[in-house]
Amino acid sequence: MKEDTDVRRIFLLNPDQRLLKEAAHAGVQVRSARADIRDEPAVRALLDEAATAGLFVNPARSLALLADQDAVRRLVRDNRLSPDHAEPAAGATRLSVETLSVHGMHQTVGITARMPYGLLHPAPLSEDTAAEVRAVVTALLDLTGYQYGPAHTSVELTPRGPVITGCRAGLARDPVPELLKVAGGFDLAAGAVEVLSGRLVDAVRPGRYAAAVVLNPPWRLETAEVGVLPHVRHVSPPDSLAPGHLVVHADSPEVAAQRVSSLTALVTGNGSGTNR
């Protein structure tokens, strides 16, 4: 029986600050703990305690596996989730696939492509290719035993089909969440809190494209000025050392590339961004 059934509660292991912030905003209580994921007995003890308290948790083995990318690749190979002898070629399309899982059901909520200039969401894929990508990613998550929360999977496209190159539990690094929000209005952190509390989320079909570029400081313009540039929907202001990024919206991949190029030149004065 759940404790405090009138109050939503979630468990976070080694919590992401973005999830803590979203939980606080949504009024969701957080129980958290820190542990070395590789220490499976210690992690299992923490998860068992949380489960006893009525919280939704993943199996310790699943988290340990997803924290070991060599183990993920072995699982992909041994279960033939990727085509035999399919090696990504130079210049192959690289994808970032975001999923949310609840009660062992995995929903793909975003597929983002790495472009020469940065990132583009949604990835410009055919319906058949997108379906293949979703199928192979959800099959992997099934094999790992992952039950609750966000996961981030890296996929490369080959002539023989999609090849999984990595998968880890947790939210994608910025600016991917901003891309999902700009293109379709989907809040990845909010969705993650939902599934961690045992609730389903609705998929959002992007209504437009969103592109991102990572920029090295210093800015040519003040951050406040960058924020009011045409088509710019998100700016992450850098400090004195770290890079920042901007996200723009567009009606097509081609227009997205043009806007990224022109705005990068305007912001930095040289037109060059750094893709992460």
C-alpha positions as CSV (number, residue, x, y, z in Angstrom):
1,M,0.0,0.0,0.0
2,K,1.3,3.4,-0.9
3,E,2.2,5.9,1.8
4,D,0.5,9.3,1.7
5,T,-1.7,8.3,-1.2
6,D,-2.9,11.9,-1.6
7,V,0.6,13.1,-2.2
8,R,2.7,12.2,-5.2
9,R,6.1,10.8,-4.2
10,I,9.1,9.6,-6.3
11,F,12.5,8.0,-5.6
12,L,15.7,9.3,-7.2
13,L,19.0,7.6,-7.0
14,N,21.9,10.0,-7.5
15,P,19.3,12.7,-8.4
16,D,19.6,14.9,-11.4
17,Q,19.1,18.6,-10.3
18,R,16.7,19.1,-13.2
19,L,14.4,16.4,-11.9
20,L,14.7,17.8,-8.3
21,K,13.7,21.3,-9.6
22,E,10.8,19.9,-11.6
23,A,9.5,17.8,-8.7
24,A,9.6,20.8,-6.4
25,H,7.7,22.9,-9.0
26,A,5.1,20.1,-9.4
27,G,4.7,19.6,-5.6
28,V,6.0,16.1,-5.8
29,Q,7.8,14.8,-2.8
30,V,11.3,13.3,-3.5
31,R,13.1,10.6,-1.6
32,S,16.6,10.3,-2.8
33,A,19.8,8.5,-2.1
34,R,23.4,8.4,-3.4
35,A,25.3,5.3,-4.2
36,D,27.9,3.8,-6.6
37,I,25.8,2.2,-9.2
38,R,28.5,-0.5,-9.7
39,D,27.9,-1.6,-6.1
40,E,24.9,-3.7,-6.9
41,P,24.3,-5.0,-3.3
42,A,24.3,-1.5,-1.8
43,V,22.0,-0.2,-4.6
44,R,19.7,-3.1,-4.2
45,A,19.3,-2.4,-0.5
46,L,18.4,1.2,-1.2
47,L,15.9,0.3,-3.8
48,D,14.3,-2.4,-1.7
49,E,13.9,0.1,1.1
50,A,12.2,2.6,-1.3
51,A,10.0,-0.1,-2.8
52,T,8.9,-1.1,0.7
53,A,7.9,2.6,1.3
54,G,5.6,2.3,-1.7
55,L,7.8,4.1,-4.3
56,F,8.4,2.9,-7.9
57,V,12.0,1.8,-8.5
58,N,14.0,-0.1,-11.1
59,P,15.8,-3.4,-10.5
60,A,19.4,-2.8,-9.2
61,R,20.7,-5.1,-12.0
62,S,19.0,-2.9,-14.7
63,L,20.7,0.3,-13.3
64,A,24.1,-1.4,-13.0
65,L,23.8,-2.6,-16.6
66,L,22.8,0.7,-18.0
67,A,25.7,2.4,-16.2
68,D,28.2,0.1,-18.0
69,Q,28.2,0.9,-21.7
70,D,30.4,-2.1,-22.6
71,A,27.7,-4.3,-21.0
72,V,25.1,-2.5,-23.1
73,R,27.0,-3.1,-26.3
74,R,27.4,-6.8,-25.4
75,L,23.7,-7.1,-24.8
76,V,23.0,-5.5,-28.1
77,R,25.4,-7.8,-29.9
78,D,24.4,-11.0,-28.0
79,N,20.7,-10.4,-28.7
80,R,21.2,-9.3,-32.3
81,L,19.4,-6.0,-31.7
82,S,21.6,-4.5,-34.5
83,P,22.2,-6.0,-37.9
84,D,25.1,-8.4,-38.2
85,H,28.3,-6.8,-39.5
86,A,26.6,-3.4,-39.7
87,E,29.3,-0.8,-38.9
88,P,28.4,2.9,-38.9
89,A,30.1,4.5,-41.9
90,A,31.9,7.8,-41.8
91,G,29.3,10.5,-41.9
92,A,26.5,8.2,-40.7
93,T,23.5,9.9,-39.2
94,R,23.7,9.8,-35.4
95,L,20.6,10.0,-33.3
96,S,19.7,10.7,-29.7
97,V,16.5,8.8,-28.6
98,E,14.6,9.8,-25.5
99,T,12.2,7.4,-23.8
100,L,10.1,7.5,-20.7
101,S,9.2,4.2,-19.0
102,V,6.4,3.4,-16.6
103,H,5.5,-0.1,-15.3
104,G,7.9,-1.5,-17.8
105,M,6.3,0.2,-20.8
106,H,8.6,2.3,-22.9
107,Q,7.5,5.3,-24.9
108,T,9.7,7.1,-27.3
109,V,9.1,10.8,-26.8
110,G,11.8,12.2,-29.0
111,I,14.4,11.4,-31.7
112,T,17.0,14.0,-32.4
113,A,19.6,14.1,-35.1
114,R,23.2,15.3,-34.9
115,M,23.8,17.7,-37.8
116,P,27.0,19.3,-39.0
117,Y,26.0,22.5,-37.2
118,G,24.6,21.0,-34.0
119,L,21.3,19.2,-33.2
120,L,17.9,19.0,-35.0
121,H,14.6,17.8,-33.6
122,P,12.7,15.9,-34.7
123,A,15.2,13.9,-36.7
124,P,14.3,14.1,-40.4
125,L,13.6,10.4,-40.8
126,S,11.1,8.4,-42.9
127,E,8.2,6.8,-41.0
128,D,9.7,3.4,-41.5
129,T,13.1,4.3,-40.3
130,A,11.7,6.1,-37.2
131,A,9.6,3.0,-36.4
132,E,12.8,0.8,-36.7
133,V,14.6,3.1,-34.3
134,R,11.8,3.0,-31.8
135,A,11.5,-0.7,-32.0
136,V,15.2,-1.5,-31.4
137,V,15.5,1.0,-28.5
138,T,12.4,-0.3,-26.7
139,A,13.6,-3.9,-27.3
140,L,16.9,-3.0,-25.6
141,L,15.1,-1.4,-22.6
142,D,13.0,-4.6,-22.3
143,L,16.1,-6.7,-22.1
144,T,17.7,-4.5,-19.5
145,G,14.6,-4.8,-17.3
146,Y,14.2,-1.1,-17.0
147,Q,10.9,-0.1,-15.4
148,Y,10.6,3.6,-14.5
149,G,12.0,6.9,-15.6
150,P,13.8,8.5,-18.5
151,A,16.5,6.8,-20.7
152,H,18.8,8.2,-23.3
153,T,19.9,6.0,-26.2
154,S,22.5,6.7,-28.9
155,V,21.8,5.2,-32.3
156,E,23.7,5.3,-35.6
157,L,22.0,4.6,-38.9
158,T,23.6,2.2,-41.4
159,P,22.4,0.9,-44.8
160,R,21.5,-2.4,-42.9
161,G,19.5,-0.7,-40.2
162,P,19.9,1.2,-36.9
163,V,22.8,0.3,-34.6
164,I,22.6,1.1,-30.9
165,T,25.9,2.5,-29.7
166,G,25.0,3.3,-26.1
167,C,22.1,3.6,-23.6
168,R,21.9,5.1,-20.1
169,A,19.3,5.8,-17.5
170,G,18.4,9.5,-17.0
171,L,17.6,12.7,-18.9
172,A,19.5,13.7,-22.0
173,R,22.0,16.5,-21.5
174,D,21.0,20.0,-22.4
175,P,20.0,21.3,-24.9
176,V,18.0,18.2,-26.0
177,P,15.2,18.8,-23.5
178,E,14.8,22.4,-24.8
179,L,14.5,21.0,-28.4
180,L,11.6,18.8,-27.4
181,K,9.9,21.7,-25.7
182,V,10.4,24.1,-28.6
183,A,9.4,21.6,-31.4
184,G,6.4,20.1,-29.7
185,G,5.8,21.6,-26.4
186,F,6.8,18.5,-24.5
187,D,8.6,19.0,-21.2
188,L,10.9,16.0,-20.8
189,A,11.7,16.6,-17.1
190,A,8.0,17.0,-16.3
191,G,7.3,13.7,-18.1
192,A,10.1,12.0,-16.2
193,V,8.5,13.0,-12.9
194,E,5.2,11.7,-14.1
195,V,6.5,8.2,-15.0
196,L,8.6,8.0,-11.8
197,S,5.3,8.5,-9.9
198,G,3.7,5.7,-11.8
199,R,1.7,7.8,-14.3
200,L,1.5,7.5,-18.1
201,V,2.4,10.4,-20.3
202,D,0.9,11.4,-23.7
203,A,3.2,11.5,-26.6
204,V,3.5,14.8,-28.4
205,R,4.0,15.0,-32.2
206,P,6.3,17.9,-32.9
207,G,4.6,20.7,-34.9
208,R,7.8,22.2,-36.2
209,Y,11.5,21.8,-36.1
210,A,13.9,23.0,-33.4
211,A,17.7,23.3,-33.9
212,A,20.5,23.9,-31.4
213,V,24.1,25.0,-31.6
214,V,26.6,25.1,-28.8
215,L,28.6,28.4,-28.7
216,N,31.9,29.2,-27.0
217,P,32.2,32.5,-25.1
218,P,32.7,35.4,-25.3
219,W,29.4,36.6,-26.7
220,R,29.5,39.4,-29.3
221,L,26.2,40.6,-27.9
222,E,24.9,40.8,-24.3
223,T,22.8,37.8,-23.2
224,A,19.7,40.0,-22.9
225,E,20.1,41.0,-26.5
226,V,20.5,37.4,-27.6
227,G,17.2,36.5,-26.0
228,V,15.2,38.9,-28.1
229,L,16.7,37.9,-31.5
230,P,14.2,36.7,-34.1
231,H,13.3,32.9,-33.9
232,V,15.5,32.3,-30.8
233,R,13.5,30.4,-28.2
234,H,16.1,29.5,-25.6
235,V,19.5,30.8,-24.6
236,S,21.7,29.2,-22.0
237,P,24.1,32.0,-20.9
238,P,27.7,30.8,-20.5
239,D,29.8,31.8,-17.5
240,S,33.4,33.0,-18.0
241,L,34.6,29.5,-18.9
242,A,31.8,27.2,-20.0
243,P,30.1,27.2,-23.4
244,G,26.4,28.1,-23.8
245,H,23.8,27.2,-26.4
246,L,20.9,28.7,-28.3
247,V,17.8,26.9,-29.7
248,V,15.8,28.2,-32.6
249,H,12.5,27.0,-34.3
250,A,11.9,26.6,-38.0
251,D,9.3,25.1,-40.3
252,S,11.9,22.9,-42.1
253,P,15.4,21.4,-41.6
254,E,16.8,23.7,-44.3
255,V,15.4,26.8,-42.6
256,A,16.7,25.6,-39.3
257,A,20.2,25.2,-40.7
258,Q,20.1,28.7,-42.2
259,R,18.9,30.3,-38.9
260,V,21.5,28.5,-36.9
261,S,24.2,29.7,-39.2
262,S,23.1,33.4,-39.3
263,L,22.4,33.7,-35.6
264,T,25.7,32.0,-34.7
265,A,27.5,34.6,-36.8
266,L,25.5,37.4,-35.2
267,V,26.0,36.2,-31.6
268,T,29.7,35.3,-31.8
269,G,30.9,37.4,-34.7
270,N,32.5,34.4,-36.5
271,G,29.8,32.0,-37.4
272,S,31.4,29.0,-35.8
273,G,29.6,26.9,-33.1
274,T,30.9,23.9,-31.3
275,N,28.8,20.7,-31.5
276,R,28.9,18.5,-28.4
